[in-house]
Amino acid sequence: MDFKDYYKVLGLEKSASAEEIKKTYRKLAKKYHPDTNPGNKASEEKFKEASEAYEVLGDQDKKAKYDELYEDMKSGRFRAGAGGGFDPSMYRTYAGNDGGYQYTWTT
């Protein structure tokens, strides 16, 4: 898992208000939109990055979760990719049955 600094993508400080985030995203989206830059792969990639950043930072719930992770990443308490992470396929191998549990509901 690679950690993306969405504030950096948008060129903002973490203290940016919701209005600043929205305004900056719209400016970048207009600048890098594929219709404005037909055939320009670099602009298309920047547009996608800005859209991804705004999808998270523009939503209060997602932003709150991201900010918590952001603080952990910046403080060094968590490093993306360190130690290999969790591989769900390993769990399936040991638990059997593709995850193991089967629930049956009856009425």
Stockholm file with secondary structure:
# STOCKHOLM 1.0

chainA/1-107         MDFKDYYKVLGLEKSASAEEIKKTYRKLAKKYHPDTNPGNKASEEKFKEASEAYEVLGDQDKKAKYDELYEDMKSGRFRAGAGGGFDPSMYRTYAGNDGGYQYTWTT
#=GR chainA/1-107 SS CCCCCHHHHHTCCTTCCHHHHHHHHHHHHHHHCTTTSTTCHHHHHHHHHHHHHHHHHTSHHHHHHHHHHHHHHHHTSCCTTGGGCCCHHHHHHHHCTTTSCCCCCCC
#=GC SS_cons         CCCCCHHHHHTCCTTCCHHHHHHHHHHHHHHHCTTTSTTCHHHHHHHHHHHHHHHHHTSHHHHHHHHHHHHHHHHTSCCTTGGGCCCHHHHHHHHCTTTSCCCCCCC
//
